[in-house]
Amino acid sequence: MPTENRSSNTEMVSVPREDIEAACARFAKAQIFDFSRRMRALLDHPSPQPHPEPIAWLVGTAFWWTKEEAERDAAATGLPIVPIGPLVSNPDGYCLMPKRLTAENGAKALLLGEFKLEVTQECPECRELDEPVEGCEICDGEGEYDQRHIIPWDKIKYIYSEAVKGLALQSNATHKPS
């Protein structure tokens, strides 16, 4: 007896390309370079356009991503094959993005890595002095130093979920950027 495909939820959301590009610019300005660079790479390699062929096949309640698997399952169960798709095209300026970052839908892999925020701090050793001390161990006489903060994975997921929540198209309504 075949088993059902247990892949995770792959709901998608359309996000205006201009909003993603604006976010990339904000991340770059805030010196979150790694995130900005990865998002830019995603924008530079657009997803393939929808096609008239089915994207999946349903046999009973099991989804199959290849027609061959669906045909084997249909032969074994005696149930009909129901093609799923085609996808509708995205409105201009929008792209398809998963609602959640998961390993199964590939979104997590695209955002893995260390994202850093670089913040310039005033040197605590030289703060009260008229001139910074040459050779200071913290600032080396500059009066300020850069401190890197790693953005934790839970914060990346939170930022992503907030973007999805704010940009997701609602049925029978269109998103109007503020």
Steps between C-alpha positions, in 0.01 A plus 500: 500500500658834401548767761403861463760765438558658840685811381439813701265780412627693200251784490637785293457874518559765235720793600547807278851500352534870578438426870770232500744733323424776751564254786833404338597866490403546866698190602802620304475845660471340846810296411322164502705417193465123496119516507492775237737305275293182527172680429664675200609156369140378526374803309764457229389140436123522451289190539385326184171617359189283538435240234187327371610154621389370841741567783389202709264204488250389763414134554238472774642732764867449406691769309763391251751740347577270205249343264681163517450476878135594463450236228658228722280605792188507280576153366551365852188660650264509204434868567497760223782751445393863534744756354560808716583834338585690298612792709356839429752767410615754757396863461776728372738600777420194715683177569398178672647442845422237764302619800742327736872426497531120494759249384235327289414801285864609465451846652699417813805396297494831312515699823738284701826653604607769736344838440688775671415854595798730543456782750748781564553557873677779686813374675432468875870551582535823299150643551588743780832612346550808279682287241489121453810319626735386224542122527182450707423125509135560412500777239870540407472875537191540280257582783250245376495137391277267302316226684341209311178342619380169359127500429359180652298255290182559702519874415553424130189278506306772683599769247406268214161411656422869559583578134274216387220612731519858375545424130286191441222544248161447653230330295284754316732781606822647369792616711573869479848587628503780753 
